[in-house]
């Protein structure tokens, strides 16, 4: 291996050690992708073997009551609006961590991922609207714009094992922007029968959250109760309550452990080693917990649940569609399917790569790509992997055959983006060593 490649390996290894929370996040995302794929296949098999049983199960109603008040939703709605709130809470936590301690802590680095994320949404939406112009299906444009982090990073782990780790970070920062804008779209464009009093209650509750945070209250139970109240109010208002999860995550601070906290925890650990009593064990646990930021603690708790349970459950509840030759023939002549498929496979890469090129050109070299153009092409194609948020928006925007067409478009886009990414990585792998380094890192060996 070349000296340049060795230097690069050492640098990325060092970076991985110094950013272990990010490394853990990426590892969980890629690991959960396998569970997500399994759940999606299980949903397809279930829906095709016993379609009536599949729909009957997910339309089973479950009610929660407190006195004369209660919430009655079917199982699919509990997953989509309830459990997915926790998923977006984790998204908000990671976004906040990126702003406080990660790649986005230097605001000068915001321009490239924000431009790539924004254009990576606008171009596919424009394509979708062009294809669906004059049709009622045009209102489903939101289903063609969001990247699925778990799927994208999982596919990258399969097809791009030799890609630089900076590509993973770049994809992650783009999806942070992506998810934030997608949630805003859900709240604004896909809310129905708006109840102003309930919305005011939700806003007021969130204002209380801000006040409590300002006062320095750190008890998780207080925030949990307020979040549940805001969620219920948002649900009653007609706005999809998953936005509460993102908002709560964005409010959760991330910071490195203070030296004094580490020294205190170290002292307690030494005492415990000399005198291993249950009381000292509890003190050590409390000392270590207090040294870690609330953001990191909550990610450790909720991220595995979101990746390995919630998102696969969402796939199981929403990815099931009965497939036949007649249905596929109809779907691939439908503007909904074509708009979503072309939006993801063409619009996303064009938006991400085009915005990156334009940003670096307009900055006259002050803003540089974190990877080479070959790796960026892989990242652009992987950004066309839309699943979780796309399905969520599709369930809000479509019904009946329109929803089935949207699901076929989303699943087809995942498959096409996988194949395109694989072809690009194969092409890069066939280049001479110097050209490979330039394609991956943006520079050749010296």
C-alpha positions in Angstrom: 0.0 0.0 0.0 1.2 3.5 -0.8 2.5 5.9 1.9 -0.4 8.2 1.1 -2.8 5.3 1.8 -0.9 4.4 5.0 -1.1 8.0 6.2 -4.8 8.1 5.4 -5.4 4.9 7.3 -3.6 6.1 10.3 -5.5 9.4 10.3 -8.8 7.8 10.0 -8.0 5.3 12.7 -7.0 8.1 14.9 -10.2 10.0 14.1 -12.2 6.9 14.8 -10.7 6.5 18.2 -11.2 10.2 19.0 -14.9 10.1 17.9 -16.1 6.8 19.4 -19.7 8.0 19.9 -20.0 8.7 16.2 -18.3 5.4 15.4 -20.8 3.6 17.7 -23.6 5.4 16.0 -22.5 4.4 12.5 -21.9 0.8 13.7 -25.4 0.6 15.1 -26.9 2.1 11.9 -25.1 -0.4 9.6 -25.9 -3.3 11.9 -29.6 -2.4 12.1 -29.8 -2.2 8.3 -29.8 -6.0 8.1 -32.7 -6.2 10.6 -34.5 -3.5 8.6 -34.1 -5.5 5.3 -35.3 -8.7 7.0 -38.4 -6.9 8.4 -39.2 -5.4 5.0 -38.9 -8.8 3.3 -41.1 -10.4 6.1 -43.7 -7.7 5.5 -43.8 -8.4 1.7 -44.0 -12.2 2.3 -46.8 -11.8 4.9 -48.8 -9.4 2.7 -48.6 -11.7 -0.3 -49.3 -14.9 1.5 -52.2 -13.6 3.6 -53.0 -10.0 2.6 -56.3 -9.9 4.5 -54.6 -11.1 7.7 -51.8 -8.6 7.3 -54.1 -5.7 7.0 -56.5 -6.9 9.7 -53.6 -7.2 12.2 -52.3 -3.7 11.6 -55.8 -2.3 11.7 -56.4 -3.7 15.2 -57.3 -0.9 17.5 -55.6 -0.2 20.8 -56.9 2.4 23.2 -55.2 4.1 26.2 -57.6 5.7 28.6 -57.2 7.9 31.6 -60.6 8.6 33.2 -62.9 10.0 30.6 -60.1 10.9 28.2 -58.3 8.4 25.9 -56.5 7.8 22.6 -57.7 5.2 20.2 -55.3 4.3 17.3 -54.8 1.2 15.2 -51.5 -0.7 15.6 -50.0 0.8 12.4 -50.8 4.3 13.7 -49.2 3.6 17.1 -46.1 2.6 15.2 -46.1 5.5 12.7 -47.0 8.2 15.2 -45.9 6.7 18.5 -42.8 4.6 18.2 -41.5 6.7 15.3 -41.4 9.7 17.7 -38.7 7.9 19.6 -36.8 7.3 16.3 -36.9 11.0 15.5 -35.9 11.8 19.0 -32.7 9.8 18.3 -32.3 11.7 15.0 -32.6 15.0 17.0 -30.0 13.8 19.5 -27.5 13.0 16.8 -28.1 16.3 15.1 -27.5 18.2 18.3 -24.3 16.2 18.9 -23.1 17.1 15.5 -23.7 20.8 16.2 -22.1 20.7 19.6 -19.2 18.3 19.2 -19.2 16.8 15.7 -18.6 17.8 12.1 -21.0 20.8 12.3 -19.5 22.4 15.4 -17.5 24.6 13.1 -20.2 26.7 11.4 -18.0 27.2 8.4 -18.4 23.5 7.6 -22.2 23.8 7.4 -22.3 25.3 3.9 -21.5 22.1 2.0 -23.7 19.5 3.8 -26.6 22.0 4.0 -26.3 22.8 0.3 -26.0 19.1 -0.6 -28.9 18.1 1.7 -31.2 21.0 0.5 -30.5 20.5 -3.3 -30.7 16.7 -2.7 -34.3 17.3 -1.7 -35.3 20.1 -4.1 -34.2 18.3 -7.3 -36.1 15.1 -6.7 -39.2 17.0 -5.7 -38.9 19.1 -8.9 -38.7 15.8 -10.9 -41.6 14.3 -9.1 -43.8 17.4 -9.6 -42.8 17.5 -13.3 -43.9 13.9 -13.9 -47.1 14.3 -11.8 -48.0 17.8 -13.2 -51.8 18.0 -13.6 -52.5 14.9 -11.5 -53.9 14.8 -8.0 -50.9 12.7 -7.0 -48.7 15.8 -7.2 -49.6 16.5 -3.6 -47.5 13.4 -2.6 -44.2 15.1 -3.6 -42.8 14.7 0.0 -42.4 10.9 -0.5 -39.6 11.5 -3.0 -37.1 13.5 -1.0 -35.8 11.9 2.2 -32.7 9.6 2.6 -32.9 6.6 5.0 -29.7 6.8 7.2 -29.8 3.1 8.3 -30.3 1.8 4.8 -27.8 4.1 3.2 -25.0 3.3 5.7 -25.9 -0.4 5.6 -25.6 -0.5 1.8 -22.3 1.5 2.1 -21.0 -1.2 4.5 -21.7 -3.8 1.9 -20.7 -2.2 -1.4 -18.2 0.4 -0.1 -15.9 -1.3 2.4 -12.9 0.5 1.0 -14.6 3.9 0.9 -13.0 6.5 3.2 -14.7 6.9 6.6 -15.2 10.6 5.9 -17.8 9.5 3.3 -19.9 8.0 6.0 -19.6 11.2 8.1 -20.6 13.2 5.0 -23.6 11.1 4.4 -24.6 11.3 8.0 -24.4 15.1 8.0 -26.5 15.3 4.9 -29.2 13.1 6.4 -29.3 15.3 9.5 -30.3 18.2 7.2 -32.5 15.8 5.3 -34.4 14.5 8.3 -34.8 18.0 9.8 -36.4 19.4 6.6 -38.5 16.3 6.0 -40.0 16.6 9.5 -40.8 20.3 8.8 -42.5 19.2 5.6 -44.6 16.6 7.5 -45.6 19.3 10.0 -46.5 21.9 7.5 -47.6 20.1 4.3 -49.2 16.9 5.6 -51.3 18.1 8.6 -55.0 17.8 8.3 -58.1 19.1 10.2 -55.9 21.4 12.2 -57.2 22.1 15.8 -55.8 25.5 16.9 -56.6 25.0 20.7 -54.8 21.7 20.8 -51.9 23.1 18.8 -51.7 26.0 21.3 -51.5 23.5 24.1 -48.6 21.7 22.4 -46.8 25.0 21.8 -47.4 26.0 25.4 -46.1 22.7 26.7 -43.0 23.0 24.6 -42.5 26.5 26.0 -42.6 25.0 29.5 -39.9 22.5 28.3 -37.7 25.4 27.2 -38.3 27.2 30.6 -37.4 24.0 32.6 -34.3 23.6 30.5 -33.4 27.2 31.1 -33.7 26.7 34.8 -31.2 23.8 34.7 -33.6 21.0 35.6 -31.9 17.7 34.7 -34.5 15.1 35.8 -35.4 13.0 32.9 -38.9 12.2 34.3 -39.9 15.9 34.1 -39.0 16.1 30.4 -40.6 12.8 29.7 -44.0 13.9 31.2 -43.9 17.2 29.3 -43.0 15.4 26.1 -45.9 13.0 26.4 -48.3 15.9 27.1 -46.9 17.8 24.0 -47.2 14.5 21.9 -50.9 14.0 22.9 -51.7 17.7 22.2 -49.9 17.5 18.8 -51.8 14.4 17.9 -55.1 16.0 18.8 -54.1 19.1 16.8 -53.9 17.2 13.5 -50.1 17.7 13.1 -48.1 14.5 13.0 -46.6 14.2 16.6 -43.3 12.7 15.4 -42.0 16.3 15.2 -42.0 16.4 19.0 -39.4 13.7 19.1 -37.1 15.7 16.8 -37.6 18.9 18.8 -36.8 17.2 22.2 -33.7 15.6 20.7 -32.4 19.0 19.4 -32.8 20.5 22.9 -30.5 17.9 24.5 -27.0 19.2 25.1 -23.9 17.3 24.1 -20.5 18.1 25.7 -17.2 16.4 26.5 -16.8 15.1 30.1 -15.3 17.8 32.4 -11.9 17.0 33.9 -13.2 17.5 37.4 -16.0 15.0 36.8 -13.6 12.4 35.4 -11.2 12.9 38.4 -14.1 12.4 40.8 -15.3 9.3 39.0 -11.7 7.9 38.9 -11.4 8.5 42.7 -14.7 6.7 43.3 -13.6 3.8 41.2 -10.3 3.4 43.1 -12.3 3.4 46.4 -14.6 0.7 44.9 -11.6 -1.4 43.8 -10.2 -1.3 47.4 -13.6 -1.8 49.0 -16.2 -3.3 46.6 -19.4 -2.6 48.5 -22.8 -2.1 46.9 -23.0 1.4 48.2 -19.7 2.4 46.5 -20.8 0.6 43.3 -23.9 2.8 43.2 -21.7 5.9 43.8 -19.3 4.9 41.0 -22.3 4.4 38.6 -23.7 7.7 39.6 -20.4 9.4 39.2 -19.8 8.0 35.7 -23.3 8.9 34.6 -23.0 12.5 35.8 -19.7 12.9 33.8 -21.4 11.9 30.5 -23.6 14.5 28.8 -27.4 13.9 28.7 -27.2 13.6 24.9 -24.7 10.7 25.1 -26.5 8.9 27.9 -29.8 9.1 26.0 -28.2 7.9 22.7 -26.8 4.9 24.5 -30.2 4.0 25.8 -32.5 4.7 22.8 -30.3 4.3 19.7 -30.2 0.5 19.8 -34.0 0.4 20.4 -34.6 2.7 17.5 -32.3 0.8 15.1 -33.1 -2.7 16.0 -36.7 -2.6 17.1 -38.6 0.6 16.1 -37.5 1.0 12.5 -37.9 -2.7 11.7 -41.3 -2.6 13.3 -42.1 0.4 11.1 -41.0 -1.6 8.0 -43.0 -4.6 9.1 -46.1 -2.4 9.5 -45.8 -0.4 6.2 -43.7 -2.3 3.6 -46.2 -5.0 3.0 -47.9 -4.8 -0.4 -49.4 -7.6 -2.4 -47.4 -7.9 -5.6 -48.6 -9.3 -8.9 -47.6 -8.9 -12.6 -50.7 -6.9 -13.2 -50.0 -4.6 -10.3 -46.4 -4.1 -11.2 -47.4 -3.2 -14.8 -49.9 -0.7 -13.5 -47.4 0.8 -11.0 -44.6 1.3 -13.5 -47.0 3.2 -15.7 -48.2 5.3 -12.8 -46.8 8.9 -12.4 -46.5 8.2 -8.6 -44.1 5.3 -9.0 -42.1 6.9 -11.8 -41.9 10.2 -10.0 -40.6 8.6 -6.8 -38.2 6.2 -8.7 -36.7 8.9 -10.9 -36.7 11.4 -8.1 -34.5 9.1 -6.0 -32.3 7.5 -8.6 -31.7 10.6 -10.7 -32.8 13.6 -8.7 -31.0 12.8 -5.5 -27.5 12.2 -7.0 -27.8 15.2 -9.3 -28.8 17.4 -6.3 -26.1 16.2 -4.0 -23.2 16.1 -6.5 -24.4 19.3 -8.3 -24.7 21.3 -5.0 -21.3 20.1 -3.8 -19.6 21.1 -7.1 -21.4 24.5 -7.2 -20.5 25.2 -3.5 -16.8 24.4 -4.0 -16.7 26.5 -7.2 -18.5 29.5 -5.7 -16.2 29.4 -2.7 -13.1 29.4 -5.0 -11.5 26.6 -3.1 -12.2 27.8 0.4 -14.8 25.1 0.9 -13.4 21.7 0.0 -15.0 18.3 -0.4 -14.2 15.9 2.4 -13.8 13.1 -0.2 -12.9 12.6 -3.8 -15.4 12.9 -6.6 -15.6 9.1 -7.0 -16.6 8.7 -3.3 -19.0 11.7 -3.7 -20.7 9.9 -6.6 -21.2 6.8 -4.3 -22.6 9.1 -1.6 -24.9 10.8 -4.2 -26.3 7.4 -5.3 -26.7 6.2 -1.7 -28.7 9.3 -0.9 -31.3 7.9 -3.3 -32.0 5.2 -0.7 -35.3 6.4 0.8 -37.3 4.2 3.0 -38.4 5.2 6.5 -39.5 8.8 6.2 -40.6 8.3 2.6 -43.0 5.5 3.7 -44.1 7.7 6.5 -45.0 10.6 4.2 -46.5 8.2 1.7 -48.9 6.9 4.3 -50.0 10.5 5.0 -50.3 11.5 1.3 -51.8 8.5 -0.4 -54.5 5.9 0.1 -55.5 2.7 -1.8 -53.7 2.1 -5.1 -51.8 5.4 -4.9 -50.2 4.2 -1.6 -49.3 0.9 -3.2 -47.7 2.6 -6.2 -45.8 4.9 -3.8 -44.5 1.9 -1.9 -43.4 0.1 -5.1 -41.6 3.3 -6.2 -39.8 3.6 -2.8 -38.7 -0.1 -2.7 -37.6 0.0 -6.4 -35.6 3.1 -5.7 -33.8 1.3 -2.9 -32.9 -1.6 -5.2 -31.8 0.7 -8.0 -29.7 2.9 -5.7 -28.0 -0.2 -4.4 -27.1 -1.4 -7.9 -25.9 2.0 -9.0 -23.7 2.4 -5.9 -22.3 -1.1 -6.5 -21.4 -0.3 -10.1 -19.7 2.9 -9.1 -17.6 1.2 -6.5 -16.7 -1.6 -8.9 -15.6 1.1 -11.5 -13.4 2.8 -8.9 -11.9 -0.5 -7.9 -10.8 -1.1 -11.4 -8.8 2.2 -11.6 -5.0 2.3 -11.3 -3.8 3.0 -7.7 -3.1 6.7 -8.2 -6.5 7.3 -9.9 -8.2 5.3 -7.1 -6.7 7.5 -4.4 -7.7 10.6 -6.3 -11.3 9.3 -6.7 -11.6 8.3 -3.0 -9.6 11.0 -1.3 -9.5 13.9 -3.8 -5.7 13.7 -4.1 -3.1 11.3 -5.6 -0.1 9.7 -3.9 3.0 11.8 -3.8 
